[in-house]
Amino acid sequence: MTDTPPDRLSATPGSPYYNEELLARGVGIKFNGTEKTNVEEYCVSEGWVRLAAGNARDRKGNPMTIKLKGVVVPYFKEPEPS
């Protein structure tokens, strides 16, 4: 595996940008200099993130999201020492 996260990644299994191996490794997102923990999808080249909007769900049970534009910096989280 590489040390740089992909340009686009989604946490939704039905998405073509979903990658279970990378998500299991742990990906963190800094958006406009702030750590975000509720990111559902991001795209670095287009400069946007989709964030979960509280506990709201759509009719299929997926989280409702909002799309924000800005500077997106993904990184791999360091594994916890055993």
Chimera marker file (.cmm) of the C-alpha trace (Angstrom):
<marker_set name="trace">
<marker id="1" x="0.000" y="0.000" z="0.000" r="1" g="1" b="0" radius="0.5"/>
<marker id="2" x="1.101" y="3.568" z="-0.611" r="1" g="1" b="0" radius="0.5"/>
<marker id="3" x="1.518" y="6.243" z="2.036" r="1" g="1" b="0" radius="0.5"/>
<marker id="4" x="-0.770" y="8.715" z="0.270" r="1" g="1" b="0" radius="0.5"/>
<marker id="5" x="-4.561" y="8.367" z="0.408" r="1" g="1" b="0" radius="0.5"/>
<marker id="6" x="-6.497" y="8.333" z="-2.884" r="1" g="1" b="0" radius="0.5"/>
<marker id="7" x="-7.841" y="11.492" z="-4.505" r="1" g="1" b="0" radius="0.5"/>
<marker id="8" x="-11.417" y="10.413" z="-3.793" r="1" g="1" b="0" radius="0.5"/>
<marker id="9" x="-12.784" y="8.014" z="-1.176" r="1" g="1" b="0" radius="0.5"/>
<marker id="10" x="-16.253" y="7.152" z="0.110" r="1" g="1" b="0" radius="0.5"/>
<marker id="11" x="-17.438" y="5.403" z="3.269" r="1" g="1" b="0" radius="0.5"/>
<marker id="12" x="-20.658" y="4.219" z="1.572" r="1" g="1" b="0" radius="0.5"/>
<marker id="13" x="-20.417" y="0.575" z="0.389" r="1" g="1" b="0" radius="0.5"/>
<marker id="14" x="-22.565" y="1.192" z="-2.718" r="1" g="1" b="0" radius="0.5"/>
<marker id="15" x="-20.253" y="3.904" z="-4.048" r="1" g="1" b="0" radius="0.5"/>
<marker id="16" x="-17.685" y="3.193" z="-6.796" r="1" g="1" b="0" radius="0.5"/>
<marker id="17" x="-15.121" y="5.078" z="-4.646" r="1" g="1" b="0" radius="0.5"/>
<marker id="18" x="-15.560" y="2.754" z="-1.645" r="1" g="1" b="0" radius="0.5"/>
<marker id="19" x="-12.401" y="0.888" z="-0.578" r="1" g="1" b="0" radius="0.5"/>
<marker id="20" x="-12.715" y="-1.299" z="2.510" r="1" g="1" b="0" radius="0.5"/>
<marker id="21" x="-8.957" y="-1.908" z="2.871" r="1" g="1" b="0" radius="0.5"/>
<marker id="22" x="-8.154" y="1.798" z="3.046" r="1" g="1" b="0" radius="0.5"/>
<marker id="23" x="-10.996" y="2.516" z="5.460" r="1" g="1" b="0" radius="0.5"/>
<marker id="24" x="-9.824" y="-0.318" z="7.722" r="1" g="1" b="0" radius="0.5"/>
<marker id="25" x="-6.337" y="1.214" z="7.727" r="1" g="1" b="0" radius="0.5"/>
<marker id="26" x="-7.820" y="4.486" z="8.998" r="1" g="1" b="0" radius="0.5"/>
<marker id="27" x="-8.104" y="7.706" z="7.020" r="1" g="1" b="0" radius="0.5"/>
<marker id="28" x="-8.283" y="11.104" z="8.697" r="1" g="1" b="0" radius="0.5"/>
<marker id="29" x="-9.452" y="14.317" z="7.031" r="1" g="1" b="0" radius="0.5"/>
<marker id="30" x="-8.431" y="17.896" z="7.659" r="1" g="1" b="0" radius="0.5"/>
<marker id="31" x="-10.896" y="20.291" z="6.035" r="1" g="1" b="0" radius="0.5"/>
<marker id="32" x="-9.888" y="23.969" z="5.944" r="1" g="1" b="0" radius="0.5"/>
<marker id="33" x="-7.370" y="23.224" z="8.716" r="1" g="1" b="0" radius="0.5"/>
<marker id="34" x="-9.911" y="21.556" z="11.041" r="1" g="1" b="0" radius="0.5"/>
<marker id="35" x="-10.053" y="17.838" z="11.867" r="1" g="1" b="0" radius="0.5"/>
<marker id="36" x="-13.373" y="16.338" z="10.700" r="1" g="1" b="0" radius="0.5"/>
<marker id="37" x="-14.671" y="13.015" z="12.018" r="1" g="1" b="0" radius="0.5"/>
<marker id="38" x="-18.060" y="12.830" z="10.250" r="1" g="1" b="0" radius="0.5"/>
<marker id="39" x="-16.849" y="12.736" z="6.628" r="1" g="1" b="0" radius="0.5"/>
<marker id="40" x="-18.811" y="10.364" z="4.385" r="1" g="1" b="0" radius="0.5"/>
<marker id="41" x="-16.903" y="11.131" z="1.153" r="1" g="1" b="0" radius="0.5"/>
<marker id="42" x="-14.170" y="13.473" z="-0.037" r="1" g="1" b="0" radius="0.5"/>
<marker id="43" x="-12.456" y="14.597" z="-3.244" r="1" g="1" b="0" radius="0.5"/>
<marker id="44" x="-9.105" y="16.392" z="-3.052" r="1" g="1" b="0" radius="0.5"/>
<marker id="45" x="-8.853" y="17.495" z="-6.704" r="1" g="1" b="0" radius="0.5"/>
<marker id="46" x="-12.333" y="19.062" z="-6.699" r="1" g="1" b="0" radius="0.5"/>
<marker id="47" x="-11.947" y="20.404" z="-3.135" r="1" g="1" b="0" radius="0.5"/>
<marker id="48" x="-15.073" y="19.145" z="-1.360" r="1" g="1" b="0" radius="0.5"/>
<marker id="49" x="-16.256" y="16.861" z="1.434" r="1" g="1" b="0" radius="0.5"/>
<marker id="50" x="-19.633" y="15.334" z="2.224" r="1" g="1" b="0" radius="0.5"/>
<marker id="51" x="-20.411" y="15.479" z="5.937" r="1" g="1" b="0" radius="0.5"/>
<marker id="52" x="-23.133" y="13.628" z="7.808" r="1" g="1" b="0" radius="0.5"/>
<marker id="53" x="-25.854" y="16.076" z="8.851" r="1" g="1" b="0" radius="0.5"/>
<marker id="54" x="-26.563" y="15.016" z="12.433" r="1" g="1" b="0" radius="0.5"/>
<marker id="55" x="-28.662" y="11.891" z="12.925" r="1" g="1" b="0" radius="0.5"/>
<marker id="56" x="-30.971" y="12.555" z="9.950" r="1" g="1" b="0" radius="0.5"/>
<marker id="57" x="-31.538" y="9.635" z="7.566" r="1" g="1" b="0" radius="0.5"/>
<marker id="58" x="-32.998" y="9.417" z="4.080" r="1" g="1" b="0" radius="0.5"/>
<marker id="59" x="-35.778" y="6.983" z="3.157" r="1" g="1" b="0" radius="0.5"/>
<marker id="60" x="-33.227" y="4.226" z="2.422" r="1" g="1" b="0" radius="0.5"/>
<marker id="61" x="-31.602" y="4.582" z="5.859" r="1" g="1" b="0" radius="0.5"/>
<marker id="62" x="-28.447" y="6.334" z="4.655" r="1" g="1" b="0" radius="0.5"/>
<marker id="63" x="-27.185" y="9.415" z="6.501" r="1" g="1" b="0" radius="0.5"/>
<marker id="64" x="-28.235" y="12.782" z="5.075" r="1" g="1" b="0" radius="0.5"/>
<marker id="65" x="-25.163" y="14.695" z="3.931" r="1" g="1" b="0" radius="0.5"/>
<marker id="66" x="-24.124" y="18.220" z="3.100" r="1" g="1" b="0" radius="0.5"/>
<marker id="67" x="-21.413" y="19.097" z="0.595" r="1" g="1" b="0" radius="0.5"/>
<marker id="68" x="-18.860" y="21.734" z="1.609" r="1" g="1" b="0" radius="0.5"/>
<marker id="69" x="-16.103" y="23.169" z="-0.577" r="1" g="1" b="0" radius="0.5"/>
<marker id="70" x="-12.649" y="24.051" z="0.690" r="1" g="1" b="0" radius="0.5"/>
<marker id="71" x="-9.142" y="22.669" z="1.212" r="1" g="1" b="0" radius="0.5"/>
<marker id="72" x="-9.172" y="18.888" z="1.791" r="1" g="1" b="0" radius="0.5"/>
<marker id="73" x="-6.110" y="17.122" z="3.252" r="1" g="1" b="0" radius="0.5"/>
<marker id="74" x="-6.500" y="13.349" z="3.769" r="1" g="1" b="0" radius="0.5"/>
<marker id="75" x="-3.945" y="11.326" z="5.726" r="1" g="1" b="0" radius="0.5"/>
<marker id="76" x="-3.541" y="7.828" z="7.096" r="1" g="1" b="0" radius="0.5"/>
<marker id="77" x="-3.934" y="7.552" z="10.851" r="1" g="1" b="0" radius="0.5"/>
<marker id="78" x="-1.031" y="6.001" z="12.687" r="1" g="1" b="0" radius="0.5"/>
<marker id="79" x="-1.732" y="2.481" z="14.002" r="1" g="1" b="0" radius="0.5"/>
<marker id="80" x="-2.084" y="2.275" z="17.768" r="1" g="1" b="0" radius="0.5"/>
<marker id="81" x="0.915" y="0.603" z="19.439" r="1" g="1" b="0" radius="0.5"/>
<marker id="82" x="0.128" y="-2.897" z="20.673" r="1" g="1" b="0" radius="0.5"/>
<link id1="1" id2="2" r="1" g="1" b="0" radius="0.2"/>
<link id1="2" id2="3" r="1" g="1" b="0" radius="0.2"/>
<link id1="3" id2="4" r="1" g="1" b="0" radius="0.2"/>
<link id1="4" id2="5" r="1" g="1" b="0" radius="0.2"/>
<link id1="5" id2="6" r="1" g="1" b="0" radius="0.2"/>
<link id1="6" id2="7" r="1" g="1" b="0" radius="0.2"/>
<link id1="7" id2="8" r="1" g="1" b="0" radius="0.2"/>
<link id1="8" id2="9" r="1" g="1" b="0" radius="0.2"/>
<link id1="9" id2="10" r="1" g="1" b="0" radius="0.2"/>
<link id1="10" id2="11" r="1" g="1" b="0" radius="0.2"/>
<link id1="11" id2="12" r="1" g="1" b="0" radius="0.2"/>
<link id1="12" id2="13" r="1" g="1" b="0" radius="0.2"/>
<link id1="13" id2="14" r="1" g="1" b="0" radius="0.2"/>
<link id1="14" id2="15" r="1" g="1" b="0" radius="0.2"/>
<link id1="15" id2="16" r="1" g="1" b="0" radius="0.2"/>
<link id1="16" id2="17" r="1" g="1" b="0" radius="0.2"/>
<link id1="17" id2="18" r="1" g="1" b="0" radius="0.2"/>
<link id1="18" id2="19" r="1" g="1" b="0" radius="0.2"/>
<link id1="19" id2="20" r="1" g="1" b="0" radius="0.2"/>
<link id1="20" id2="21" r="1" g="1" b="0" radius="0.2"/>
<link id1="21" id2="22" r="1" g="1" b="0" radius="0.2"/>
<link id1="22" id2="23" r="1" g="1" b="0" radius="0.2"/>
<link id1="23" id2="24" r="1" g="1" b="0" radius="0.2"/>
<link id1="24" id2="25" r="1" g="1" b="0" radius="0.2"/>
<link id1="25" id2="26" r="1" g="1" b="0" radius="0.2"/>
<link id1="26" id2="27" r="1" g="1" b="0" radius="0.2"/>
<link id1="27" id2="28" r="1" g="1" b="0" radius="0.2"/>
<link id1="28" id2="29" r="1" g="1" b="0" radius="0.2"/>
<link id1="29" id2="30" r="1" g="1" b="0" radius="0.2"/>
<link id1="30" id2="31" r="1" g="1" b="0" radius="0.2"/>
<link id1="31" id2="32" r="1" g="1" b="0" radius="0.2"/>
<link id1="32" id2="33" r="1" g="1" b="0" radius="0.2"/>
<link id1="33" id2="34" r="1" g="1" b="0" radius="0.2"/>
<link id1="34" id2="35" r="1" g="1" b="0" radius="0.2"/>
<link id1="35" id2="36" r="1" g="1" b="0" radius="0.2"/>
<link id1="36" id2="37" r="1" g="1" b="0" radius="0.2"/>
<link id1="37" id2="38" r="1" g="1" b="0" radius="0.2"/>
<link id1="38" id2="39" r="1" g="1" b="0" radius="0.2"/>
<link id1="39" id2="40" r="1" g="1" b="0" radius="0.2"/>
<link id1="40" id2="41" r="1" g="1" b="0" radius="0.2"/>
<link id1="41" id2="42" r="1" g="1" b="0" radius="0.2"/>
<link id1="42" id2="43" r="1" g="1" b="0" radius="0.2"/>
<link id1="43" id2="44" r="1" g="1" b="0" radius="0.2"/>
<link id1="44" id2="45" r="1" g="1" b="0" radius="0.2"/>
<link id1="45" id2="46" r="1" g="1" b="0" radius="0.2"/>
<link id1="46" id2="47" r="1" g="1" b="0" radius="0.2"/>
<link id1="47" id2="48" r="1" g="1" b="0" radius="0.2"/>
<link id1="48" id2="49" r="1" g="1" b="0" radius="0.2"/>
<link id1="49" id2="50" r="1" g="1" b="0" radius="0.2"/>
<link id1="50" id2="51" r="1" g="1" b="0" radius="0.2"/>
<link id1="51" id2="52" r="1" g="1" b="0" radius="0.2"/>
<link id1="52" id2="53" r="1" g="1" b="0" radius="0.2"/>
<link id1="53" id2="54" r="1" g="1" b="0" radius="0.2"/>
<link id1="54" id2="55" r="1" g="1" b="0" radius="0.2"/>
<link id1="55" id2="56" r="1" g="1" b="0" radius="0.2"/>
<link id1="56" id2="57" r="1" g="1" b="0" radius="0.2"/>
<link id1="57" id2="58" r="1" g="1" b="0" radius="0.2"/>
<link id1="58" id2="59" r="1" g="1" b="0" radius="0.2"/>
<link id1="59" id2="60" r="1" g="1" b="0" radius="0.2"/>
<link id1="60" id2="61" r="1" g="1" b="0" radius="0.2"/>
<link id1="61" id2="62" r="1" g="1" b="0" radius="0.2"/>
<link id1="62" id2="63" r="1" g="1" b="0" radius="0.2"/>
<link id1="63" id2="64" r="1" g="1" b="0" radius="0.2"/>
<link id1="64" id2="65" r="1" g="1" b="0" radius="0.2"/>
<link id1="65" id2="66" r="1" g="1" b="0" radius="0.2"/>
<link id1="66" id2="67" r="1" g="1" b="0" radius="0.2"/>
<link id1="67" id2="68" r="1" g="1" b="0" radius="0.2"/>
<link id1="68" id2="69" r="1" g="1" b="0" radius="0.2"/>
<link id1="69" id2="70" r="1" g="1" b="0" radius="0.2"/>
<link id1="70" id2="71" r="1" g="1" b="0" radius="0.2"/>
<link id1="71" id2="72" r="1" g="1" b="0" radius="0.2"/>
<link id1="72" id2="73" r="1" g="1" b="0" radius="0.2"/>
<link id1="73" id2="74" r="1" g="1" b="0" radius="0.2"/>
<link id1="74" id2="75" r="1" g="1" b="0" radius="0.2"/>
<link id1="75" id2="76" r="1" g="1" b="0" radius="0.2"/>
<link id1="76" id2="77" r="1" g="1" b="0" radius="0.2"/>
<link id1="77" id2="78" r="1" g="1" b="0" radius="0.2"/>
<link id1="78" id2="79" r="1" g="1" b="0" radius="0.2"/>
<link id1="79" id2="80" r="1" g="1" b="0" radius="0.2"/>
<link id1="80" id2="81" r="1" g="1" b="0" radius="0.2"/>
<link id1="81" id2="82" r="1" g="1" b="0" radius="0.2"/>
</marker_set>
